[in-house]
Amino acid sequence: MQNEPFWLDKKPVIFPPTHLAMTDPNGLLAIGGDLTPEWLLHAYSKGIFPWFNPGEPVLWWTPDPRSVLIIDDIKFRRSLRKNIQKLIREKNLKVTLDHCFIEVMQSCADIERSDQDGTWITDEMLAAYFDLHKKGHAHSVEVWMDNQLVGGLYGVAVGKMFYGESMFSEVSDASKIALIAIAMQLKEWGFQLIDTQVETPHLKSMGARPMSRNVFEALLHQQTQQAFPVKKWQMEIDWLQAAIEHGHFQAAINPKAAL
């Protein structure tokens, strides 16, 4: 028998057990609640995230299976390495963290996507995640070429768990550069995986794979319980060299790697 989504009040901040989520649509758990930092952090700590269209109430999701990127398994074509090295020389390529969070999130909202009609990143979502950013839990990655913002991503961190939310790219490979850079820095800080929520061909090509909700939640609990004392997010390593040393670039993508 198909479960129905639960209706939430704004108080108390509580979600039903995730195994009660619907299977069609996959992972819809609850409707309502609020987008305050208290609600959002409580949701992410349980593997739940908000995703809804303009004019809808807040919808909370926990899909099964879940799309995840194990940092050690992230793969990119070897040609990306050569392109990055060229961009560093010719375009003064740089990657920063938390330099312009709201601009990155707005760019993610504005970018046109072939598989979407409009955006789910509404003004309400922008305000909510900017609040979370000011409290030190939402973070942005910025990719710069010739001092112009050309790509990036944003997400949420709880303990040593990072939840990727959205990315954008105004030039070829910019979002991939953002991902490999943050992945290498997260690895340096002791993070093991990046939540990518729902499978897409783009993420799958970079190593994202489906994981059962039970396994994901076990890893989630392990990672969120680890203390993470870093107060200011900034690039502390040579992320490209780290990616090269850890073998994240390969001659060709194995289509079975993400299965």
C-alpha positions in Angstrom: 0.0 0.0 0.0 1.4 3.4 -1.0 2.2 5.8 1.8 0.9 9.3 1.8 3.1 12.4 2.6 2.8 13.7 6.1 1.6 17.3 6.8 3.9 19.2 9.1 3.2 22.2 11.4 5.8 24.9 11.9 6.3 23.7 15.5 7.6 21.3 16.7 10.5 20.7 14.4 10.0 17.0 13.7 9.9 14.6 10.7 8.3 11.2 10.4 10.6 8.1 10.0 12.2 8.2 6.5 11.1 4.6 5.7 7.5 6.0 5.5 8.4 8.1 2.4 6.4 7.5 -0.8 7.8 5.4 -3.6 5.9 7.3 -6.3 7.1 10.0 -6.4 10.2 8.5 -5.1 11.1 9.8 -1.7 8.4 12.4 -1.0 8.1 12.3 2.8 6.3 15.4 4.1 4.7 18.7 3.3 4.8 21.9 5.3 7.1 22.9 8.1 9.4 25.8 7.5 12.8 26.8 5.9 14.4 28.2 9.1 18.0 27.0 9.9 16.5 24.8 12.7 14.3 23.0 10.2 17.0 22.7 7.5 19.7 21.4 9.8 17.3 18.9 11.4 16.3 17.7 7.9 19.8 17.4 6.6 21.0 15.5 9.7 18.4 12.8 8.7 19.1 12.8 5.0 16.0 14.9 4.1 16.1 17.9 1.8 13.5 20.4 0.6 12.6 20.6 -3.1 9.5 22.3 -4.4 8.3 24.6 -7.2 7.2 28.2 -6.8 3.7 28.4 -5.4 3.9 25.0 -3.6 4.2 24.4 0.1 7.6 23.1 1.2 8.1 19.5 0.1 10.6 17.3 1.9 12.3 14.4 0.2 14.4 11.3 1.0 14.7 9.2 -2.1 15.6 5.5 -2.2 18.1 4.8 -3.7 20.1 7.9 -3.1 22.7 9.3 -5.5 26.1 9.8 -3.8 29.6 10.6 -4.8 32.3 8.7 -2.8 35.2 11.1 -2.9 37.8 8.4 -3.5 35.8 7.2 -6.5 35.3 10.5 -8.3 36.6 10.2 -11.9 37.2 12.8 -14.7 38.6 12.5 -18.1 42.3 13.0 -18.5 41.6 15.8 -21.0 40.0 17.8 -18.1 43.4 17.9 -16.4 45.1 19.3 -19.5 42.3 21.9 -19.9 42.6 23.0 -16.2 46.4 23.4 -16.6 45.8 25.5 -19.7 43.2 27.6 -18.0 45.6 28.3 -15.1 48.2 29.5 -17.5 46.0 31.5 -19.9 43.0 32.5 -17.9 44.3 32.9 -14.4 42.0 30.1 -13.2 41.3 30.2 -9.5 38.9 28.4 -7.1 37.7 30.0 -3.9 35.3 29.1 -1.1 32.6 31.3 0.4 33.6 34.4 -1.4 30.2 35.2 -2.9 27.6 32.7 -1.7 24.5 34.5 -2.8 25.9 35.2 -6.2 26.6 31.5 -6.7 23.2 30.5 -5.6 21.5 33.1 -7.8 23.6 31.9 -10.7 22.4 28.3 -10.0 18.8 29.6 -10.1 19.3 31.6 -13.3 21.2 29.1 -15.4 19.1 27.5 -18.2 18.8 23.7 -18.0 17.6 21.5 -20.8 15.8 19.1 -18.4 14.0 21.8 -16.3 11.3 24.4 -17.0 12.1 27.3 -14.7 13.8 27.0 -11.3 13.1 25.5 -7.9 15.6 28.0 -6.3 13.0 30.6 -5.4 13.5 33.9 -3.4 12.3 32.0 -0.4 15.0 29.3 -0.9 17.7 32.0 -1.5 16.8 33.7 1.8 16.7 30.5 3.7 20.1 29.2 2.5 21.7 32.6 2.9 20.6 32.4 6.6 22.2 29.0 6.8 25.4 30.4 5.2 25.6 33.2 7.7 25.4 30.5 10.5 28.3 28.6 8.9 26.5 25.6 7.5 25.9 26.5 3.8 28.9 27.0 1.6 29.8 28.0 -2.0 32.6 27.1 -4.4 33.5 29.8 -6.9 35.5 29.3 -10.2 37.1 32.4 -11.6 38.7 33.0 -14.9 40.4 36.4 -15.5 38.7 37.6 -12.3 35.2 36.7 -13.6 32.9 34.3 -11.9 32.2 31.6 -14.5 31.0 28.6 -12.5 30.5 27.1 -9.0 28.3 25.1 -6.7 26.8 25.4 -3.3 25.8 22.9 -0.6 25.3 22.3 3.1 27.7 20.8 5.7 26.8 19.1 8.9 29.7 17.6 10.8 31.9 16.0 8.1 29.0 15.4 5.7 28.6 17.6 2.6 25.3 17.8 0.7 25.6 19.2 -2.8 22.6 21.3 -3.8 23.2 22.8 -7.2 25.9 23.9 -9.6 26.3 26.2 -12.6 28.7 26.7 -15.4 29.0 29.6 -17.9 32.0 28.1 -19.6 32.9 24.6 -20.5 34.1 22.5 -17.5 33.6 25.2 -14.8 31.2 23.1 -12.7 33.5 20.1 -13.0 36.4 22.2 -11.8 34.3 23.4 -8.8 33.4 19.8 -7.9 36.9 18.3 -8.1 38.3 21.3 -6.1 35.8 21.0 -3.3 36.1 17.2 -3.3 39.9 17.4 -2.8 39.5 20.0 0.0 36.8 18.0 1.7 39.0 14.8 1.5 41.8 16.8 3.2 39.3 17.7 6.0 38.3 14.1 6.5 35.0 14.0 4.5 34.3 10.8 2.7 31.2 11.4 0.5 29.1 14.1 -1.1 25.4 13.7 -1.3 24.1 14.4 -4.8 20.5 13.5 -4.0 19.0 12.4 -7.3 20.9 10.6 -10.1 21.6 12.5 -13.3 23.6 11.4 -16.3 26.0 14.3 -15.7 26.8 13.3 -12.1 26.8 9.6 -13.0 29.6 10.3 -15.6 31.7 11.7 -12.8 31.3 8.6 -10.5 28.0 9.2 -8.7 26.2 6.0 -7.9 23.0 4.9 -6.3 23.0 3.8 -2.7 20.2 2.4 -0.6 18.6 4.7 1.9 19.6 2.4 4.8 23.3 2.4 3.8 23.2 6.1 3.1 21.7 6.9 6.5 24.2 4.7 8.3 27.1 6.6 6.6 25.3 9.9 7.1 25.0 9.3 10.9 28.7 8.4 11.1 29.8 11.5 9.2 27.5 14.1 10.9 28.6 13.0 14.3 32.2 13.9 13.6 33.3 17.3 14.9 34.5 19.7 12.3 36.3 22.7 13.9 37.1 24.6 10.7 35.5 28.1 11.1 36.5 29.7 7.8 36.2 27.7 4.6 39.0 28.4 2.2 41.2 26.4 -0.2 44.1 25.1 1.8 45.7 22.7 -0.7 46.7 22.5 -4.3 43.5 20.7 -5.3 44.7 19.9 -8.9 47.9 18.2 -7.7 45.9 16.3 -5.1 43.4 15.1 -7.8 46.3 14.0 -9.9 48.1 12.2 -7.1 44.9 10.4 -6.1 44.2 9.2 -9.6 41.0 11.1 -10.2 41.8 11.6 -13.9 41.5 8.7 -16.3 41.8 8.1 -20.1 38.2 7.1 -20.5 35.1 6.8 -18.4 34.0 3.3 -17.7 30.2 3.3 -18.3 29.8 0.6 -15.7 31.7 2.5 -13.0 28.6 4.1 -11.5 26.5 1.0 -11.5 
